Amino acid sequence: MQVTSEVKKTIFKTYGGSEKNTGSTAAQIALYTERINHMSGHLETNKKDHSNTRSLLRLVGRRRRLLNYMMKNDLTAYRQLIEKLGIRK
């Protein structure tokens, strides 16, 4: 099951400020985190799904780059976002 549009809207509203603000860094990181959590749950039951494993690693890399960008530009927002999402760093 993919991340539905209703879930995306709530993520963008929570982290981006509005449902239309899909380009904010915090909203993109939150969306990537949701997708990563979903894919890792899938991989717990399907250990031999190698294409999904590769996709998961790509998503983690994208999220890491966005987190590095956010850390360089706004350190307090970065720390709040990590705490809110439960990402360990």
C-alpha positions in Angstrom: 0.0 0.0 0.0 1.3 3.4 -1.0 1.1 6.6 1.0 -2.4 7.8 0.2 -3.3 11.4 -0.7 -5.1 11.9 2.6 -2.0 11.0 4.5 0.1 13.3 2.3 -2.3 16.2 2.9 -2.1 15.7 6.7 1.7 15.5 6.5 2.0 18.7 4.4 -0.5 20.5 6.7 1.4 19.5 9.8 4.9 20.1 8.7 4.5 22.5 5.7 2.0 24.8 7.2 -0.7 24.1 4.6 -1.9 21.4 2.3 -0.6 23.3 -0.7 3.0 23.8 0.7 4.5 20.6 -0.7 7.9 22.1 -1.4 9.1 23.0 2.1 12.1 21.0 3.3 10.4 19.9 6.5 7.4 18.6 4.7 9.5 16.7 2.2 11.5 15.1 5.0 8.3 14.1 6.8 7.0 12.5 3.6 10.2 10.6 3.1 10.1 9.4 6.7 6.6 8.1 6.2 7.6 6.3 3.1 10.7 4.9 4.7 8.7 3.6 7.7 6.2 1.9 5.3 8.9 0.3 3.2 10.9 -1.0 6.2 7.7 -2.6 7.5 7.2 -4.3 4.1 10.8 -5.5 4.1 10.5 -7.1 7.6 8.0 -9.6 6.0 9.6 -9.8 2.6 13.3 -10.1 3.2 14.2 -11.1 -0.4 12.6 -8.1 -2.1 15.9 -6.6 -3.4 14.4 -3.9 -5.6 12.5 -2.5 -2.6 15.6 -2.6 -0.6 17.4 -0.5 -3.2 14.5 2.0 -3.2 14.6 2.2 0.5 18.3 3.0 0.5 17.7 5.7 -2.2 15.0 7.3 0.0 17.2 7.3 3.0 19.9 9.0 1.0 17.5 11.7 -0.2 16.2 12.3 3.3 19.8 12.5 4.6 20.7 15.2 1.9 17.6 17.2 2.8 18.4 16.9 6.5 22.0 18.1 5.9 20.6 21.1 4.0 18.2 21.9 6.8 21.0 21.6 9.4 23.1 24.1 7.5 20.4 26.7 7.1 18.2 26.4 10.3 19.7 24.4 13.1 16.8 24.9 15.6 14.2 23.8 13.1 16.3 20.8 12.2 16.5 19.8 15.9 12.8 20.2 16.4 12.0 18.2 13.3 14.2 15.3 14.2 12.7 15.2 17.7 9.2 15.4 16.3 9.7 12.7 13.7 11.7 10.4 16.0 14.7 10.2 13.6 17.9 9.2 15.3 21.0 11.1 14.4 
